[in-house]
Amino acid sequence: MVVRVVTDSTSDLPSDVAERLGITVVPLNVHFGSEVYKDGVDMPADTFYERLTNGFVLPKTSQPSVGDFAEVYERLGRGADAIVSIHISSQLSGTYNSAIQATREASVTCRVEVVDTLRASMSVGITAMIAARAASDGASVDEVASIAREAYKRSECIFMLETLEYLEKGGRIGKAKALLGSLLRIRPMLRIDGEVHELGKERSRRRGISRLQEVARGFSPIDELAVIHSTTPDDALAVSQNLSDLLPEGKEPIVARVGPVVGTYAGPGVIGIGVLRSAGP
């Protein structure tokens, strides 16, 4: 059975990883006024973050259209027995709903299963990776979808932001709203479980990164680890090296960059960690 795996660009999945595993990534949209860009396609990340921090127009985002998903499902469906489509939390984006509607409207004869991960960024990416590996090993559509749904329940997504400004203005602050009353210059730490939740706060970036690493170590044993950043690759590399001992022998952490859609809300300076906790014996 040929099962294809689809995800969306909020997964922040590095393009080489997606290509190697045969994962199709459907881009969301970033709007600067009347200008519309496909996330990860039309605008380099460096250009996006420069405009985000120095421009006068705060970007907005929108989910892929039903037609965008329908086109992907129809194209993949011509050479597949089934499709498993894995997406950002439905509480943070309309992407999941667009995908569901596309399954009803697309001219596709194969089965399409849509999975709401209740996560964001590389927690979505890791879930898609696990599903794609299962599909490559010959798993059925029911097995791939079940593996994806079981995987996201074991995934964790934690972030430290330089500021809550972008998250608040973008309307995605969720249950972390209480942090808004905190003193200026704190580094808010957040986790994604359906929506955004408060994890903690630190006064300095160094202490915040240290705290993130402590939390990540608390998830051990783990099977997968990704470190995500928007504008600080050196910090991300240092964290990945520090936490590499958490992975099984022979595995290395993935270092990924937060794309423009997630970056619209996370802002510059964000650093995050996505993990997949081990299922146990």
SERODO-351158 format. One record per residue (C-alpha): y, z, x; residue in one letter. Coordinates in steps of 0.001 Angstrom, whole numbers, plus 500000, padded with zeros to 6 digits. Layout:
# SERODO-351158
YZXA
...
This chain:
# SERODO-351158
500000500000500000M
503447499032501293V
506048501718500496V
509658501200501598R
512063504097502135V
515750503927501220V
518493506477501860T
522297506464501784D
524919506672504500S
525666510356503889T
522340510990505627S
524230510329508911D
520988508854510200L
521547507149513564P
521122503392513180S
518479503170515900D
516366505823514167V
516680504087510789A
515749500747512341E
512768502147514213R
511361503801511082L
512166500916508743G
514593502927506590I
517177500985504588T
520565502732504433V
522848502010501463V
526502502644502391P
528958504650500313L
532617503631500223N
535696505067501930V
539095504337500372H
542385504471502268F
544752503667499420G
543863500141498292S
541716499497501395E
537979499950500881V
535460500240503702Y
531680500490503704K
530603503751505340D
529157503069508773G
529621499305508412V
533283498231508298D
535097500907510292M
534113502523513609P
533943506314513492A
536659506694516150D
539044504582514068T
538230506576510949F
538889509980512535Y
542116508756514101E
543338507635510665R
542081510831509039L
544028513082511392T
547136510981512051N
547520508857508941G
549615509580505872F
546940508684503319V
544026511069502771L
540896508996502223P
538758509179499118K
535127508257498707T
532923506665496069S
529196506253495650Q
527424502913495932P
527541500932492709S
524507500458490519V
524620496831491625G
524497497856495298D
521274499759494705F
519837497081492437A
520347494442495144E
518534496605497716V
515656497432495349Y
515227493778494379E
515269492614497990R
512821495247499227L
510685494969496123G
509773491385496906R
507697492596499845G
506682496092498781A
504375497820496356D
506817500686495833A
510134502167496991I
511089505815497573V
514869506307497528S
516118509583499070I
519692510785498542H
522480513324498952I
522674516235496515S
523565515133492994S
525932518119492882Q
528043516623495662L
527973512911494846S
527217510427492086G
524952508505494484T
521716509848492988Y
522816508884489479N
523717505352490640S
520256505028492158A
518565506263488975I
520509503806486829Q
519661500968489215A
515949501603488715T
516480500738485041R
518676497702485615E
517210496075488717A
514929493063488301S
512129494627490291V
508466494830489395T
507451497515491876C
507819501228491197R
510951503010492463V
510963506794492901E
514370508447493429V
514585511851495171V
517539514249494903D
517401516272498129T
520062518840497126L
521189518503500758R
523641516455502828A
523937514808506238S
520955514976508558M
518949517177506193S
518817514055504034V
518166511985507153G
515273514178508278I
513730514028504801T
513937510225504895A
512360510210508362M
509399512300507238I
508895510049504200A
509102506882506315A
506498508152508755R
504158508936505867A
504731505460504428A
504019503893507821S
500735505829507949D
499676504212504675G
500493506963502190A
500750506028498513S
504054506112496639V
503059509396494974D
502222510872498350E
505448509664500000V
507600510969497120A
505742514294497128S
506154514607500911I
509895513939500571A
510318516522497809R
508351519092499761E
510281518317502954A
513764518811501534Y
512729522240500266K
511963523148503888R
515178521623505222S
518334523513506103E
521839522151506610C
524468524404508224I
527959523512509460F
530999525000511131M
534350523435510242L
537628523664512084E
539421523941508724T
538652524005504999L
541611521684504336E
539593518499503918Y
536817520114501891L
539328521696499518E
541448518554499073K
538315516516498476G
537151518855495726G
533774519629497331R
534325523253498315I
531817524615495775G
530875528276496122K
532653528573499477A
535967528849497602K
536256532553498476A
536897531566502095L
540232530057501102L
541812533503500965G
540810534311504542S
543161534530507480L
544366531342509095L
542465529848512024R
539075531147511045I
536139528820511591R
534282528692508259P
530512528333508409M
528768526742505460L
525340525770504217R
524359523078501755I
521949524010498972D
522848521857495997G
526529522496496646E
528541524078499468V
527907527794500044H
529558530278502386E
527499531193505436L
530104533191507347G
533253532869509434K
534330533393513021E
537728533551514734R
536821531299517671S
534954528042518023R
532772529473520779R
531638532384518615R
531125530088515649G
528860527769517599I
526956530760518939S
526485532047515407R
525249528657514187L
522653528670516944Q
521535532177515983E
521065531093512378V
519136527990513464A
516810530105515599R
516153532231512536G
514569529187510859F
511857528994513541S
509178527673513611P
510600524222512948I
509287520659513107D
512553518675513319E
516053519409514596L
519289517430514482A
522722518391515774V
525637516696514026I
529264516362515108H
532344514414514083S
534526514343517217T
532929516688519788T
529882515008521383P
529844517395524341D
529489520419522057D
526714518676520124A
524828517815523289L
525125521391524570A
523805522801521276V
520922520327521236S
519944521320524768Q
520202525010523930N
517945524669520863L
515457522127522193S
512909524867522907D
512534525381519141L
510773522040518751L
507081521341519305P
506251520062522773E
507138516429523235G
509898516365520604K
513612516211521299E
516570517050519012P
518462514175517437I
522203514110518136V
523988512343515273A
527583511646514361R
529059512590510999V
530024509348509318G
533281508594507490P
532126509736504023V
530904513185505106V
533796513272507608G
536299512851504772T
535363516362503620Y
534229517977506889A
537111516744509017G
537436516536512819P
535779519156514995G
532856519812512667V
529519520662514216I
526336521151512256G
522609521655512541I
519898520205510345G
516352521504510618V
512999521054508962L
511154524357508887R
507422524172509618S
505147524219506606A
502977526867508208G
499197526952508641P
